[in-house]
Amino acid sequence: MKLRIAFFALLTFLFACKKDSEQVITPTTEPEQPDTHMTDLNVPDGFTYKTTKIIRLELTTVDSTGEKVAQVPITVIGFANDENEGTIYSGMTNEEARLEIDLEIPNHFTHLVVRTTKGTNVRTFSFPIEPVISKELTINGDNFSVASDRALNCYPNITGIYSSDNTLIGLSSSEPILNVELTFADNSSEVITNTAGTIFFSNFPVEICGDGIDNDGDGLTDCADPQCGDDNSCYGSIPCVASFYQIVGKSLKLLDPTTGQYTHVGDLPNAFDTYNGAGYNPIDGYIYCTGKIQSTGKVHLVRMYSNANITDLGELVGFEGKSYTGDMNDSGQWTNFYYKNGTWNMATVDVSVSPPVFVSTPGIDNGAGNQNHHDWVYNAVCDKFYTMVAGGTEILVADHKANPPTVSVLQTYTGLDGGPYGAAWADNTGALYFSNNNTGNIYKVEMDGNCNPTSISVVIAGASTSNNDGMSCPYSPSIEFGGADSDGDGITDNIELSTGTNPVDGCSPNLNSPTCDGNLDYSFVGFGSSNQQIAYVKVTNNCDAPDGYTIIPNNNFDNDLDNDGVINANDPDPLDPNKAFVQYKPSLSTYGTYAFEDLWPEQGDYDFNDFVVEVREDIVTNSSSAIYEVTYNLRIMAMGGAFNNNFGITLPDPNNTAVTTVYSPENTTHEVFQRDGREVIILKHPKDLFYTTGLVNAEMNAAYYPPVEIQVKVELDGSYTYPAGYNATFFIEQNGVPGHEIHLPGVAPTSNMNTSLYGTIHDDTNPGQGKFFLSSNNLPWALYVPKSWQYPVEGQELLNAYLDFDDYAQSNPNLPWYQNTGSNVNTNVIYTKH
């Protein structure tokens, strides 16, 4: 026996030298050795060498009113200070809007970012690492909050709106946008890049603000164009969009098309007693009206801005007619019609002339007679003016381009609301709108191609008022009464999208909108080059965002084909409800490192480079966390010994239903066994894949071998849930000998283990005490580091390379000793070629 043991010791000593004669390297500078060696460490009994810890997440999802929202997809991303380590967990809140789960995270993580996705609302929250993180998450609303002020990292909150025909998308982000990728209903896609790096970008034709040209060809120039509404050069102008403004008393108000109520824009100055006869000038984007001083009877021309400020342009000397009626024509002239001396007359004022000049032109009464009326509106489609007389009995039409101008009865009605109609508007379809002062009802008059009325109906119940006047851009789209107005700026979502402005930013297109906070959101509005229907959009932020991108689904499409609660773009298998989420260990963006000494039970040199493999586990679960697939992504980094060790994986498979597939660039030999309710996978003789019998990536002055990448995919039956009860383990078989297993400390081997090796030479394994693969002074033969790791070069003890290891092993079990920091790492003795 002694002779056999001595012979074994001799062989292991020879192998431990690990040097072919041609590979012997004499370092030019001998690294400084530490005062303490690995064998000097006083490691306490029961020390596990864990580099991860368990924390508990307890999350509740609610909406902006505080009501619980169930089945909200959740993604958890790990961060180590400024480093984004990627997704570690994805799942969904239950029917009670709760998610409770224990997560294993690396010791070096400093905080978690939790992302919720519900419809087109994506929200992110940042929490420092604590044993229990119990939070209530508000998953919608426009209260963007940046969770970190770091220069490169960001946590984007993104909200998107699709048009009703699914061809347009508008979105706002709390962080800069690099590009968006539109995926269409036919699964084709198109990327639109923010090449200029602007806050707002779009693929709509561009209007250049201030050059006097209709650059985008939409009939609107400079500040009247909605694209210029948020340009500083147009501050105070009102873009030509489907908005109904009203002067009520001495305040400017904006009609909310979703409710019929009025939003207060601002109080008008006391320079005049009344403001009336207002009209929108599509040439410059401002409102022009009369301002009257009651004590003198003088009437002035006033320019009004989107924030209710004014400029007095001067007295209208010789003013005649009603100062409370009027509108702007297509030539930039304030225009009014009034009855005097038995006929109708037309008054015009060129608003570009200073001081303003009041011009009166006699007209012809084509049977209209002297009717009591309260507002004229210009219809750009018909190129005429219209008014609803008091009592709602007739619509009059005035032709301002006839010579002389004429006023006629266009249509008579019965049964409409009585009293005055003090506000009137028109849109680019030729439709007319009249608001009754007594009831607040707003009537819409549809017009045919010959500008004859075809129908009249109440479109919304507005607010009643005794003193009002209406104005709108005659070239704007038809207003959507009852449509959604997500940003509350008085313009419905579809209308904003059709004009290339953002429906989820109250500052677009009008910085003076009542809901504008004074700052434009980072945003995009656009469409496919062929106006295809958009199924979903992928947003890439111009910063180190969690996972790099965010998916904004269009809920008008079936973006969840397998009905597992996860949209197809984020689903690991869109046709299989058992494959809904992916859990990553250690995280999506990183690999963990298993590092082995391969001489067990003989003590090695503690450089932990005899077999180094990086592993990332992709664990696919259903919405109830049952595991149906695991992919082990392997990168064999180093084999710093003479042995050609096998690499093994074990995982739960109690029903012997696992189906294993190995993918490798080479023809990797592997075996699969069922042992004691566990699937055991053995990759045999992987050093053969490097085509060498010498050391692999253990010496800085030797040849470099690219890591060998192998993927092992295992299909399971869902018997285990994540993470409870699921514990894959990894080990090596010394020099390919079955049963000569080497595991992490404290991990029991497979039933194939040669237990006669227990307690021999330097091993102190005691299964009865749960002690495995530890020496008598509790030193291990294998370590796990939860990140890609620069291991020591050949012959250099771990303690010489990572100076914090002694503190970790002896007294500080939560210390991330493996971090490559200046004070912790001796860079002269770590392998840095990877």
BELVENZI-V199371 format. One line per field, one symbol per residue. ss: DSSP state (@ for helix, = for strand, . for the rest). psi: psi as a letter, one per 40 degrees, with the letter a starting at -180 (. if undefined). burial: I if it has 9 or more other ideal C-beta (glycine too) atoms within 8 Angstrom, else O. A space follows every 50 residues. Layout:
# BELVENZI-V199371
ss: ???
psi: ???
burial: ???
This chain:
# BELVENZI-V199371
ss: .@@@@@@@@@@@@@@@@...@@@..............@@@.......... .===========.....=....========..==========.....=== ======....========..========...=======............ ..==...=====.....======...========....=====......= ==...................@@@.@@@...@@@..........====.. =====......======......========....========....=== ====.....======...........==....========..======== ........====.====.....=...===....======....======. .....=======........======.....=====....=======... ..=========......====.....................@@@@@@.. .....................======......========..==...== ===..............@@@..........=====.=..=.=====.... ..........===========....==============......===== ==......======....=======..=======.@@@@@.....=.... .......========.....=.......=====@@@....===....... ....@@@.....=..=@@@.=..==....=.====......=.....@@@ @=..@@@@@@..............=.@@@=....
psi: dddddddddddddddddfhideehhhidhhihiidhideeighiiehefi eiihihhhihhiaeeeiihifhhhhhhiigbehheihdiiaiiadefihh ihhhiidehdiihhhihhbehhiihhhihidhhhihhheaieghhheiei ddiighhhhihiideeeihhiiieiihdiihhhideeiihhhhgdefidh iieiihhhheeeigdefeehhbeehddedehdeeheihigighhiihhbf ihihhhedeeihhhdihiiedidihafiihhedeeihhiihhhddeeihi hhhiieeeiihheiighehiaheeiiihaeefhhiihihhfeiiihhihh eehhiihhhhhiahhfedagihiehihhhddefiiiihiiefdihihhhe eihiiihihdiiiieihiaigehiiiaeeeiihhhhdddehhihhiiaee fhhdihihdihahiiehihiiiheeiihigheihgdefeehiddddddef ihefheeheheeideheehiihiihaiidffihhdihhhhifigihedih hhiheeigegdefeehiddehdgeeheegdihihhdideiiihhhiheeh eihaefefedhhhhhhhhhhiaeeehhehhhhhihhdigfidigiihihi ihgdefeihhhhhidighhiihihhfeihhhhhhfeddeefieaihfehd eiihhhihhihhhhhieediihehehgiiiiihhfehhegihiihehiai eehgeeeheibeifhgddefhhfiidffiieiihhfihhhiiihehiddd dheeddddddegeehgdehgidedhgeefihee.
burial: OOOOIOOOIOOIOOIIOIOOOOIOOOOOOOIOOIOOOIOOIOIOOOIOIO IIOOIIIIIIIIIOOOOOIIIIIIIIIIIIOOOIIIIIIIIIIIOOIIIO IIIOIIIIIOIIIIIIIIOIIIIIIIIOIOOOIOIOIIIIOOOOOIOOOO OOIIIIIIIIIIIOOIIIIIIIIIIIIOIIIIIIIOOOOIOIOIOOOOOI IIOIOOIOIIOOOIIIOIOIIIIIIIIIIIIOOIOIIIIIIIIIIIIIOO IIIIIIIIOIOIIOIIOIOOOIOIIIIIIIIIOIIIIIIIIIIOOOOOII IIIIIIOIIIOOIIOIOOIIIOIIIIIIIOOIIIIIIIOOOOIIIIIIII IOOOOIOIOIIOIIIOOIOOIOIIIIIIIIIOOIIIIIIIOIOIIIIIII OIOOIIIIIIIOIOOIOOIIIIIIIIIIOIIIIIIIIIOIIIIIIIIOOO IOIOOIOOOIOIOIIOOIIIIIIIIIIOIIIOIOIIIIIIIIIIIIIIII IIIIIIIIIIIIIIOIOOOIIIIIIIIIOOOIIIIIIIIIIIIOIIIOII IIIIOOIOIIOIOIIIIIIOIOOOOOIIIIIIIIIIIIOIIIIIIIIIII IIOIOIIIIIIIIIIIIIIIIIIOIIIIIIIIIIIIIIIIIOIIIIIIII IIIOOOOIOIOIOIOOOIOIOIOIIOOIIIIIIIOIIOIIOOOOIIIIIO OIOOOOIIIIIIIIOIOIIIIIIOOIOIIIIIIIIIOOOIIIIIIIIOII OIOOOOIIOOOOIIIIIOOOIIIIIOOIIIIIIIIIIOOOIIIIOIIIII IIIIIIIIIIOOOOIIIIOOOOOIIIOOIIIOOO
